Amino acid sequence: MIVKHIVMWRLKEPTSGSSKEAVARSFKLRLEALPQVIPEIRYYEVGLNLKDSERAADVVLYSEFDSLEALASYSLHPAHLEVVELVREIAAESRVVDYET
């Protein structure tokens, strides 16, 4: 069994003078650093939206874990929790889907 974990974020319009694209690129780099420090991650891919659409998210995460326990361990890892704090600052909305294959 593999647990697939997909998250999509719509980012807030930045107030700091940087562009939403710059915030998305920086966020992508933070997410991409997690597999180096969280051993439970089996596969990890982060993408930035290419097509402007009312229905589109700005950033997507596709990841795989060996079990629900591995996903839970990832979710509680301190490095992941730091990214969660960043998400609270920069994201206007998020959606998540976890499923088994």
MOPAC internal coordinates of N, CA, C and O (Angstrom, degrees):
PM7 1SCF
backbone

  N    0.0000 0     0.00 0     0.00 0    0    0    0
  C    1.4600 1     0.00 0     0.00 0    1    0    0
  C    1.5349 1   109.26 1     0.00 0    2    1    0
  O    1.2310 1   121.35 1   -40.97 1    3    2    1
  N    1.3039 1   115.03 1   139.03 1    3    2    1
  C    1.4625 1   121.95 1   173.57 1    5    3    2
  C    1.5273 1   107.76 1  -121.85 1    6    5    3
  O    1.2310 1   120.54 1   -44.79 1    7    6    5
  N    1.3192 1   116.57 1   135.21 1    7    6    5
  C    1.4614 1   121.56 1   174.82 1    9    7    6
  C    1.5229 1   107.34 1   -99.20 1   10    9    7
  O    1.2310 1   121.14 1   -56.28 1   11   10    9
  N    1.3226 1   115.43 1   123.72 1   11   10    9
  C    1.4608 1   121.55 1   178.26 1   13   11   10
  C    1.5273 1   108.06 1  -102.83 1   14   13   11
  O    1.2310 1   121.51 1   -45.43 1   15   14   13
  N    1.3183 1   114.71 1   134.57 1   15   14   13
  C    1.4725 1   122.55 1  -175.30 1   17   15   14
  C    1.5299 1   107.04 1  -126.42 1   18   17   15
  O    1.2310 1   120.81 1   -65.26 1   19   18   17
  N    1.3175 1   116.05 1   114.74 1   19   18   17
  C    1.4636 1   121.37 1  -178.43 1   21   19   18
  C    1.5255 1   108.22 1  -121.38 1   22   21   19
  O    1.2310 1   121.28 1   -49.44 1   23   22   21
  N    1.3332 1   115.15 1   130.56 1   23   22   21
  C    1.4680 1   120.95 1   178.18 1   25   23   22
  C    1.5214 1   107.91 1  -130.86 1   26   25   23
  O    1.2310 1   120.65 1   -42.66 1   27   26   25
  N    1.3231 1   116.36 1   137.34 1   27   26   25
  C    1.4626 1   122.20 1   174.82 1   29   27   26
  C    1.5236 1   109.01 1  -124.78 1   30   29   27
  O    1.2310 1   121.17 1   -41.69 1   31   30   29
  N    1.3346 1   115.36 1   138.31 1   31   30   29
  C    1.4544 1   121.10 1  -179.39 1   33   31   30
  C    1.5184 1   110.95 1  -124.45 1   34   33   31
  O    1.2310 1   121.44 1   -40.65 1   35   34   33
  N    1.3126 1   114.86 1   139.35 1   35   34   33
  C    1.4597 1   122.45 1   164.76 1   37   35   34
  C    1.5183 1   105.71 1  -103.17 1   38   37   35
  O    1.2310 1   120.95 1   -52.65 1   39   38   37
  N    1.3163 1   115.78 1   127.35 1   39   38   37
  C    1.4570 1   119.82 1  -176.66 1   41   39   38
  C    1.5168 1   111.56 1   -90.96 1   42   41   39
  O    1.2310 1   121.40 1   -28.05 1   43   42   41
  N    1.3218 1   114.93 1   151.95 1   43   42   41
  C    1.4619 1   121.45 1   174.20 1   45   43   42
  C    1.5163 1   108.84 1   -71.53 1   46   45   43
  O    1.2310 1   120.70 1   -23.16 1   47   46   45
  N    1.3049 1   116.27 1   156.84 1   47   46   45
  C    1.4636 1   120.09 1   170.65 1   49   47   46
  C    1.5247 1   106.90 1   -70.74 1   50   49   47
  O    1.2310 1   119.63 1   -55.14 1   51   50   49
  N    1.3328 1   118.30 1   124.86 1   51   50   49
  C    1.4673 1   120.30 1  -177.19 1   53   51   50
  C    1.5239 1   112.16 1   -65.61 1   54   53   51
  O    1.2310 1   121.32 1   -34.82 1   55   54   53
  N    1.3191 1   115.08 1   145.18 1   55   54   53
  C    1.4637 1   120.55 1   176.78 1   57   55   54
  C    1.5220 1   111.23 1  -105.05 1   58   57   55
  O    1.2310 1   120.82 1   175.04 1   59   58   57
  N    1.3360 1   116.04 1    -4.96 1   59   58   57
  C    1.4675 1   120.68 1  -173.58 1   61   59   58
  C    1.5213 1   113.57 1   -87.45 1   62   61   59
  O    1.2310 1   119.47 1   179.81 1   63   62   61
  N    1.3173 1   118.62 1    -0.19 1   63   62   61
  C    1.4477 1   120.86 1  -178.70 1   65   63   62
  C    1.5137 1   113.65 1    98.18 1   66   65   63
  O    1.2310 1   119.83 1   165.93 1   67   66   65
  N    1.3359 1   117.93 1   -14.07 1   67   66   65
  C    1.4537 1   118.98 1   176.24 1   69   67   66
  C    1.5325 1   108.91 1   -86.90 1   70   69   67
  O    1.2310 1   120.65 1   -19.44 1   71   70   69
  N    1.3142 1   116.37 1   160.56 1   71   70   69
  C    1.4598 1   120.86 1  -178.02 1   73   71   70
  C    1.5284 1   110.69 1   -82.72 1   74   73   71
  O    1.2310 1   121.05 1   -19.49 1   75   74   73
  N    1.3195 1   115.59 1   160.51 1   75   74   73
  C    1.4626 1   120.60 1   176.13 1   77   75   74
  C    1.5300 1   109.70 1   -61.66 1   78   77   75
  O    1.2310 1   120.37 1   144.46 1   79   78   77
  N    1.3335 1   116.89 1   -35.54 1   79   78   77
  C    1.4649 1   120.91 1   178.84 1   81   79   78
  C    1.5219 1   111.04 1   -63.91 1   82   81   79
  O    1.2310 1   120.09 1   139.74 1   83   82   81
  N    1.3300 1   117.43 1   -40.26 1   83   82   81
  C    1.4674 1   121.21 1   178.80 1   85   83   82
  C    1.5281 1   110.45 1   -66.46 1   86   85   83
  O    1.2310 1   120.27 1   139.47 1   87   86   85
  N    1.3141 1   117.08 1   -40.53 1   87   86   85
  C    1.4634 1   121.24 1   177.39 1   89   87   86
  C    1.5269 1   109.47 1   -63.64 1   90   89   87
  O    1.2310 1   120.09 1   137.58 1   91   90   89
  N    1.3292 1   117.43 1   -42.42 1   91   90   89
  C    1.4634 1   121.36 1   179.41 1   93   91   90
  C    1.5307 1   110.93 1   -62.83 1   94   93   91
  O    1.2310 1   119.95 1   136.80 1   95   94   93
  N    1.3239 1   117.70 1   -43.20 1   95   94   93
  C    1.4706 1   120.70 1   179.11 1   97   95   94
  C    1.5270 1   111.46 1   -63.47 1   98   97   95
  O    1.2310 1   120.53 1   138.53 1   99   98   97
  N    1.3205 1   116.59 1   -41.47 1   99   98   97
  C    1.4550 1   121.02 1   178.43 1  101   99   98
  C    1.5338 1   111.00 1   -65.65 1  102  101   99
  O    1.2310 1   120.70 1   138.11 1  103  102  101
  N    1.3140 1   116.28 1   -41.89 1  103  102  101
  C    1.4631 1   121.89 1   177.45 1  105  103  102
  C    1.5311 1   110.35 1   -61.94 1  106  105  103
  O    1.2310 1   120.43 1   136.97 1  107  106  105
  N    1.3172 1   116.79 1   -43.03 1  107  106  105
  C    1.4629 1   122.10 1   177.92 1  109  107  106
  C    1.5273 1   110.81 1   -57.22 1  110  109  107
  O    1.2310 1   120.31 1   135.54 1  111  110  109
  N    1.3191 1   117.01 1   -44.46 1  111  110  109
  C    1.4681 1   120.99 1   178.98 1  113  111  110
  C    1.5239 1   111.44 1   -62.53 1  114  113  111
  O    1.2310 1   120.44 1   139.09 1  115  114  113
  N    1.3286 1   116.76 1   -40.91 1  115  114  113
  C    1.4750 1   120.19 1   177.88 1  117  115  114
  C    1.5228 1   111.06 1   -62.63 1  118  117  115
  O    1.2310 1   120.73 1   136.10 1  119  118  117
  N    1.3400 1   116.22 1   -43.90 1  119  118  117
  C    1.4613 1   119.55 1   178.50 1  121  119  118
  C    1.5223 1   111.30 1   -63.97 1  122  121  119
  O    1.2310 1   120.28 1   137.49 1  123  122  121
  N    1.3211 1   117.06 1   -42.51 1  123  122  121
  C    1.4561 1   121.31 1  -176.45 1  125  123  122
  C    1.5264 1   112.98 1   -67.91 1  126  125  123
  O    1.2310 1   119.71 1   165.34 1  127  126  125
  N    1.3156 1   118.15 1   -14.66 1  127  126  125
  C    1.4641 1   121.39 1   177.28 1  129  127  126
  C    1.5326 1   111.86 1   -79.72 1  130  129  127
  O    1.2310 1   119.81 1   162.04 1  131  130  129
  N    1.3218 1   117.97 1   -17.96 1  131  130  129
  C    1.4628 1   120.97 1  -174.12 1  133  131  130
  C    1.5297 1   114.83 1   -64.18 1  134  133  131
  O    1.2310 1   118.30 1   140.12 1  135  134  133
  N    1.3290 1   120.85 1   -39.88 1  135  134  133
  C    1.4718 1   118.59 1  -179.22 1  137  135  134
  C    1.5305 1   113.94 1   -60.05 1  138  137  135
  O    1.2310 1   119.63 1   155.23 1  139  138  137
  N    1.3089 1   118.31 1   -24.77 1  139  138  137
  C    1.4628 1   120.49 1   179.08 1  141  139  138
  C    1.5276 1   112.30 1   -72.09 1  142  141  139
  O    1.2310 1   120.05 1   159.99 1  143  142  141
  N    1.3286 1   117.50 1   -20.01 1  143  142  141
  C    1.4680 1   120.09 1  -176.05 1  145  143  142
  C    1.5308 1   114.23 1  -119.42 1  146  145  143
  O    1.2310 1   120.22 1   172.01 1  147  146  145
  N    1.3337 1   117.18 1    -7.99 1  147  146  145
  C    1.4643 1   120.52 1  -179.07 1  149  147  146
  C    1.5297 1   108.17 1  -120.07 1  150  149  147
  O    1.2310 1   120.38 1   -78.53 1  151  150  149
  N    1.3319 1   116.87 1   101.47 1  151  150  149
  C    1.4700 1   120.13 1  -173.35 1  153  151  150
  C    1.5275 1   115.05 1   -67.98 1  154  153  151
  O    1.2310 1   119.46 1   161.71 1  155  154  153
  N    1.3139 1   118.64 1   -18.29 1  155  154  153
  C    1.4645 1   121.06 1  -178.80 1  157  155  154
  C    1.5267 1   113.08 1   -70.74 1  158  157  155
  O    1.2310 1   119.94 1   164.85 1  159  158  157
  N    1.3141 1   117.72 1   -15.15 1  159  158  157
  C    1.4656 1   121.00 1  -178.78 1  161  159  158
  C    1.5264 1   109.06 1   -73.09 1  162  161  159
  O    1.2310 1   120.96 1   -58.79 1  163  162  161
  N    1.3176 1   115.78 1   121.21 1  163  162  161
  C    1.4702 1   121.96 1   178.32 1  165  163  162
  C    1.5292 1   110.65 1   -88.45 1  166  165  163
  O    1.2310 1   120.25 1   138.53 1  167  166  165
  N    1.3295 1   117.14 1   -41.47 1  167  166  165
  C    1.4684 1   123.51 1   179.80 1  169  167  166
  C    1.5148 1   107.34 1  -149.02 1  170  169  167
  O    1.2310 1   120.24 1   -35.54 1  171  170  169
  N    1.3373 1   117.15 1   144.46 1  171  170  169
  C    1.4603 1   120.65 1  -174.58 1  173  171  170
  C    1.5176 1   109.20 1  -150.49 1  174  173  171
  O    1.2310 1   120.64 1   -54.08 1  175  174  173
  N    1.3165 1   116.38 1   125.92 1  175  174  173
  C    1.4654 1   121.52 1  -179.39 1  177  175  174
  C    1.5245 1   108.95 1  -141.29 1  178  177  175
  O    1.2310 1   120.85 1   -48.14 1  179  178  177
  N    1.3225 1   115.98 1   131.86 1  179  178  177
  C    1.4623 1   121.45 1   179.77 1  181  179  178
  C    1.5186 1   107.98 1  -121.09 1  182  181  179
  O    1.2310 1   120.58 1   -47.61 1  183  182  181
  N    1.3258 1   116.50 1   132.39 1  183  182  181
  C    1.4633 1   120.55 1   179.94 1  185  183  182
  C    1.5115 1   111.77 1  -128.18 1  186  185  183
  O    1.2310 1   121.64 1   -28.82 1  187  186  185
  N    1.3326 1   114.47 1   151.18 1  187  186  185
  C    1.4606 1   122.01 1   175.06 1  189  187  186
  C    1.5212 1   108.43 1  -107.74 1  190  189  187
  O    1.2310 1   120.55 1   -40.85 1  191  190  189
  N    1.3054 1   116.56 1   139.15 1  191  190  189
  C    1.4539 1   122.01 1  -178.77 1  193  191  190
  C    1.5232 1   111.21 1   -62.10 1  194  193  191
  O    1.2310 1   121.01 1   -42.11 1  195  194  193
  N    1.3280 1   115.67 1   137.89 1  195  194  193
  C    1.4614 1   121.52 1   178.60 1  197  195  194
  C    1.5246 1   113.28 1  -102.17 1  198  197  195
  O    1.2310 1   120.38 1   156.95 1  199  198  197
  N    1.3133 1   116.89 1   -23.05 1  199  198  197
  C    1.4611 1   121.04 1  -171.93 1  201  199  198
  C    1.5216 1   110.76 1  -117.13 1  202  201  199
  O    1.2310 1   120.64 1   -58.51 1  203  202  201
  N    1.3093 1   116.38 1   121.49 1  203  202  201
  C    1.4570 1   121.14 1   179.11 1  205  203  202
  C    1.5263 1   109.23 1   -72.77 1  206  205  203
  O    1.2310 1   120.84 1   -58.11 1  207  206  205
  N    1.3036 1   116.01 1   121.89 1  207  206  205
  C    1.4566 1   121.84 1  -179.19 1  209  207  206
  C    1.5239 1   108.69 1  -152.96 1  210  209  207
  O    1.2310 1   120.86 1   -32.62 1  211  210  209
  N    1.3000 1   115.97 1   147.38 1  211  210  209
  C    1.4582 1   121.16 1   176.66 1  213  211  210
  C    1.5283 1   111.34 1   -59.71 1  214  213  211
  O    1.2310 1   120.14 1   151.88 1  215  214  213
  N    1.3222 1   117.35 1   -28.12 1  215  214  213
  C    1.4601 1   122.48 1  -177.48 1  217  215  214
  C    1.5231 1   113.08 1   -90.73 1  218  217  215
  O    1.2310 1   119.98 1   171.43 1  219  218  217
  N    1.3148 1   117.65 1    -8.57 1  219  218  217
  C    1.4637 1   121.21 1  -171.46 1  221  219  218
  C    1.5176 1   113.02 1   -81.04 1  222  221  219
  O    1.2310 1   121.64 1   -30.83 1  223  222  221
  N    1.3342 1   114.46 1   149.17 1  223  222  221
  C    1.4596 1   122.06 1   168.04 1  225  223  222
  C    1.5277 1   106.78 1   -93.67 1  226  225  223
  O    1.2310 1   120.61 1   -15.39 1  227  226  225
  N    1.3284 1   116.45 1   164.61 1  227  226  225
  C    1.4652 1   121.10 1  -179.13 1  229  227  226
  C    1.5247 1   112.87 1   -90.43 1  230  229  227
  O    1.2310 1   120.56 1   144.34 1  231  230  229
  N    1.3294 1   116.53 1   -35.66 1  231  230  229
  C    1.4723 1   122.22 1  -176.47 1  233  231  230
  C    1.5218 1   108.15 1  -136.63 1  234  233  231
  O    1.2310 1   120.90 1   -38.28 1  235  234  233
  N    1.3356 1   115.88 1   141.72 1  235  234  233
  C    1.4600 1   120.61 1   177.07 1  237  235  234
  C    1.5230 1   109.29 1  -130.91 1  238  237  235
  O    1.2310 1   121.15 1   -36.70 1  239  238  237
  N    1.3185 1   115.40 1   143.30 1  239  238  237
  C    1.4609 1   122.86 1   174.42 1  241  239  238
  C    1.5178 1   108.05 1  -120.41 1  242  241  239
  O    1.2310 1   120.94 1   -52.29 1  243  242  241
  N    1.3364 1   115.80 1   127.71 1  243  242  241
  C    1.4533 1   122.13 1   172.22 1  245  243  242
  C    1.5236 1   106.38 1  -118.95 1  246  245  243
  O    1.2310 1   120.49 1   -56.93 1  247  246  245
  N    1.3307 1   116.67 1   123.07 1  247  246  245
  C    1.4591 1   119.18 1  -178.95 1  249  247  246
  C    1.5219 1   110.02 1  -141.50 1  250  249  247
  O    1.2310 1   121.69 1   -20.85 1  251  250  249
  N    1.3422 1   114.37 1   159.15 1  251  250  249
  C    1.4600 1   120.83 1  -179.94 1  253  251  250
  C    1.5206 1   109.82 1  -130.82 1  254  253  251
  O    1.2310 1   121.52 1   -34.26 1  255  254  253
  N    1.3387 1   114.69 1   145.74 1  255  254  253
  C    1.4579 1   122.99 1  -179.58 1  257  255  254
  C    1.5187 1   108.65 1  -136.90 1  258  257  255
  O    1.2310 1   120.49 1   -24.63 1  259  258  257
  N    1.3266 1   116.67 1   155.37 1  259  258  257
  C    1.4637 1   121.07 1  -178.05 1  261  259  258
  C    1.5285 1   113.58 1   -75.28 1  262  261  259
  O    1.2310 1   120.35 1   162.07 1  263  262  261
  N    1.3320 1   116.94 1   -17.93 1  263  262  261
  C    1.4648 1   119.84 1  -177.45 1  265  263  262
  C    1.5269 1   109.66 1  -164.21 1  266  265  263
  O    1.2310 1   121.28 1   -12.02 1  267  266  265
  N    1.3303 1   115.15 1   167.98 1  267  266  265
  C    1.4676 1   119.55 1   173.99 1  269  267  266
  C    1.5266 1   110.83 1   -64.00 1  270  269  267
  O    1.2310 1   120.43 1   147.85 1  271  270  269
  N    1.3332 1   116.79 1   -32.15 1  271  270  269
  C    1.4681 1   120.92 1   177.82 1  273  271  270
  C    1.5300 1   110.45 1   -65.69 1  274  273  271
  O    1.2310 1   120.34 1   139.68 1  275  274  273
  N    1.3249 1   116.96 1   -40.32 1  275  274  273
  C    1.4670 1   120.51 1   177.57 1  277  275  274
  C    1.5279 1   110.61 1   -64.41 1  278  277  275
  O    1.2310 1   120.29 1   139.31 1  279  278  277
  N    1.3322 1   117.04 1   -40.69 1  279  278  277
  C    1.4695 1   121.07 1   176.32 1  281  279  278
  C    1.5273 1   110.23 1   -63.00 1  282  281  279
  O    1.2310 1   120.07 1   138.13 1  283  282  281
  N    1.3206 1   117.48 1   -41.87 1  283  282  281
  C    1.4665 1   121.34 1   178.71 1  285  283  282
  C    1.5253 1   110.70 1   -64.08 1  286  285  283
  O    1.2310 1   120.03 1   139.54 1  287  286  285
  N    1.3144 1   117.54 1   -40.46 1  287  286  285
  C    1.4578 1   121.34 1   178.18 1  289  287  286
  C    1.5288 1   110.84 1   -63.33 1  290  289  287
  O    1.2310 1   120.50 1   136.05 1  291  290  289
  N    1.3282 1   116.64 1   -43.95 1  291  290  289
  C    1.4695 1   122.42 1   175.26 1  293  291  290
  C    1.5279 1   110.31 1   -57.13 1  294  293  291
  O    1.2310 1   121.10 1   133.77 1  295  294  293
  N    1.3187 1   115.51 1   -46.23 1  295  294  293
  C    1.4712 1   120.72 1  -176.74 1  297  295  294
  C    1.5233 1   112.76 1   -61.27 1  298  297  295
  O    1.2310 1   120.47 1   150.31 1  299  298  297
  N    1.3340 1   116.70 1   -29.69 1  299  298  297
  C    1.4630 1   121.41 1  -177.70 1  301  299  298
  C    1.5302 1   113.48 1   -97.85 1  302  301  299
  O    1.2310 1   120.30 1   177.03 1  303  302  301
  N    1.3168 1   117.03 1    -2.97 1  303  302  301
  C    1.4664 1   120.46 1  -178.82 1  305  303  302
  C    1.5349 1   109.47 1   -64.54 1  306  305  303
  O    1.2310 1   119.32 1   -42.62 1  307  306  305
  N    1.3344 1   118.90 1   137.38 1  307  306  305
  C    1.4694 1   121.46 1  -178.38 1  309  307  306
  C    1.5355 1   113.87 1   -55.75 1  310  309  307
  O    1.2310 1   119.65 1   143.21 1  311  310  309
  N    1.3200 1   118.27 1   -36.79 1  311  310  309
  C    1.4722 1   120.18 1   179.11 1  313  311  310
  C    1.5280 1   110.75 1   -66.47 1  314  313  311
  O    1.2310 1   120.52 1   141.94 1  315  314  313
  N    1.3349 1   116.62 1   -38.06 1  315  314  313
  C    1.4626 1   120.14 1   176.68 1  317  315  314
  C    1.5280 1   110.52 1   -67.73 1  318  317  315
  O    1.2310 1   120.62 1   139.21 1  319  318  317
  N    1.3268 1   116.41 1   -40.79 1  319  318  317
  C    1.4701 1   119.76 1  -179.83 1  321  319  318
  C    1.5284 1   111.49 1   -63.38 1  322  321  319
  O    1.2310 1   119.98 1   148.17 1  323  322  321
  N    1.3336 1   117.65 1   -31.83 1  323  322  321
  C    1.4676 1   120.39 1   175.12 1  325  323  322
  C    1.5277 1   110.62 1   -64.33 1  326  325  323
  O    1.2310 1   120.36 1   139.85 1  327  326  325
  N    1.3159 1   116.91 1   -40.15 1  327  326  325
  C    1.4650 1   120.57 1   177.95 1  329  327  326
  C    1.5295 1   110.15 1   -67.82 1  330  329  327
  O    1.2310 1   120.22 1   143.34 1  331  330  329
  N    1.3227 1   117.19 1   -36.66 1  331  330  329
  C    1.4632 1   120.82 1   176.95 1  333  331  330
  C    1.5371 1   110.13 1   -59.06 1  334  333  331
  O    1.2310 1   120.41 1   138.94 1  335  334  333
  N    1.3249 1   116.83 1   -41.06 1  335  334  333
  C    1.4734 1   119.98 1   177.26 1  337  335  334
  C    1.5219 1   110.79 1   -62.13 1  338  337  335
  O    1.2310 1   120.04 1   138.41 1  339  338  337
  N    1.3253 1   117.52 1   -41.59 1  339  338  337
  C    1.4649 1   121.17 1   176.47 1  341  339  338
  C    1.5199 1   110.54 1   -61.44 1  342  341  339
  O    1.2310 1   120.32 1   137.20 1  343  342  341
  N    1.3117 1   116.99 1   -42.80 1  343  342  341
  C    1.4676 1   121.36 1   179.40 1  345  343  342
  C    1.5234 1   110.69 1   -57.81 1  346  345  343
  O    1.2310 1   120.70 1   139.40 1  347  346  345
  N    1.3130 1   116.27 1   -40.60 1  347  346  345
  C    1.4764 1   119.58 1   179.67 1  349  347  346
  C    1.5245 1   111.62 1   -60.73 1  350  349  347
  O    1.2310 1   120.31 1   150.64 1  351  350  349
  N    1.3217 1   117.01 1   -29.36 1  351  350  349
  C    1.4625 1   121.41 1   179.37 1  353  351  350
  C    1.5265 1   112.83 1   -81.52 1  354  353  351
  O    1.2310 1   120.00 1   141.91 1  355  354  353
  N    1.3392 1   117.60 1   -38.09 1  355  354  353
  C    1.4689 1   119.67 1  -168.64 1  357  355  354
  C    1.5238 1   115.24 1  -106.11 1  358  357  355
  O    1.2310 1   119.65 1   162.76 1  359  358  357
  N    1.3280 1   118.28 1   -17.24 1  359  358  357
  C    1.4653 1   120.27 1  -174.97 1  361  359  358
  C    1.5156 1   112.23 1   -97.01 1  362  361  359
  O    1.2310 1   121.52 1   -44.02 1  363  362  361
  N    1.3181 1   114.70 1   135.98 1  363  362  361
  C    1.4549 1   120.82 1   174.69 1  365  363  362
  C    1.5245 1   110.53 1   -88.47 1  366  365  363
  O    1.2310 1   121.24 1   152.03 1  367  366  365
  N    1.3474 1   115.23 1   -27.97 1  367  366  365
  C    1.4584 1   120.09 1  -174.39 1  369  367  366
  C    1.5165 1   108.82 1  -160.07 1  370  369  367
  O    1.2310 1   120.76 1   -30.28 1  371  370  369
  N    1.3264 1   116.16 1   149.72 1  371  370  369
  C    1.4691 1   119.95 1   174.60 1  373  371  370
  C    1.5299 1   108.71 1  -145.53 1  374  373  371
  O    1.2310 1   121.96 1   -23.86 1  375  374  373
  N    1.3287 1   113.85 1   156.14 1  375  374  373
  C    1.4580 1   122.31 1   174.84 1  377  375  374
  C    1.5118 1   107.64 1  -135.58 1  378  377  375
  O    1.2310 1   120.54 1   -34.50 1  379  378  377
  N    1.3290 1   116.58 1   145.50 1  379  378  377
  C    1.4564 1   120.90 1  -179.55 1  381  379  378
  C    1.5223 1   109.88 1  -136.73 1  382  381  379
  O    1.2310 1   121.45 1   -34.68 1  383  382  381
  N    1.3279 1   114.83 1   145.32 1  383  382  381
  C    1.4565 1   121.84 1   173.29 1  385  383  382
  C    1.5234 1   107.22 1  -136.56 1  386  385  383
  O    1.2310 1   120.56 1   -50.15 1  387  386  385
  N    1.3288 1   116.53 1   129.85 1  387  386  385
  C    1.4622 1   123.13 1   174.05 1  389  387  386
  C    1.5241 1   106.34 1  -121.82 1  390  389  387
  O    1.2310 1   120.53 1   -49.66 1  391  390  389
  N    1.3450 1   116.59 1   130.34 1  391  390  389
  C    1.4536 1   119.49 1   178.94 1  393  391  390
  C    1.5162 1   110.39 1  -150.77 1  394  393  391
  O    1.2310 1   120.76 1   -18.59 1  395  394  393
  N    1.3342 1   116.15 1   161.41 1  395  394  393
  C    1.4573 1   122.41 1  -178.27 1  397  395  394
  C    1.5210 1   110.56 1  -104.85 1  398  397  395
  O    1.2310 1   121.25 1   -33.03 1  399  398  397
  N    1.3341 1   115.22 1   146.97 1  399  398  397
  C    1.4712 1   120.36 1   172.05 1  401  399  398
  C    1.5041 1   108.70 1  -131.48 1  402  401  399
  O    1.2310 1   120.10 1   180.00 1  403  402  401

